[in-house]
Amino acid sequence: MASASLIALIFLCLAWELWLAPLRPGGSWLVLKALPLLAPLMGILKGRRYTYQWAPMLVLAYFAEGVVRAWSDNGLSAALAVAEIMLSTVFFFASVTYARLSAPSRTVR
């Protein structure tokens, strides 16, 4: 769940700022907001618990951007902001749940 929502969030950020509803026609430099999401990608895909612990804090910035843009933008951009809110929420809770369930104190010995 966390992997799928992170990958979907990366693609949403790219598509949003390049083709769907960029700030400027032809795309904008805001597409670079997808780069920080690449930092936890390999750790999430490999199931590294430490990555699942810090990555939810990173995604809170995308949640905040989604809330602001859903409130202030109109049309397609507002709908994309709602999608960003949903994906970041799913990633947050899936990551926290994985980190909690994979804690060393919870493993069977």
Secondary structure as UniProt FT lines:
FT   HELIX           2..15
FT   HELIX           16..20
FT   TURN            25..26
FT   HELIX           29..34
FT   HELIX           35..38
FT   TURN            39..40
FT   HELIX           41..45
FT   TURN            46..47
FT   HELIX           49..72
FT   HELIX           76..101
FT   HELIX           104..106
//
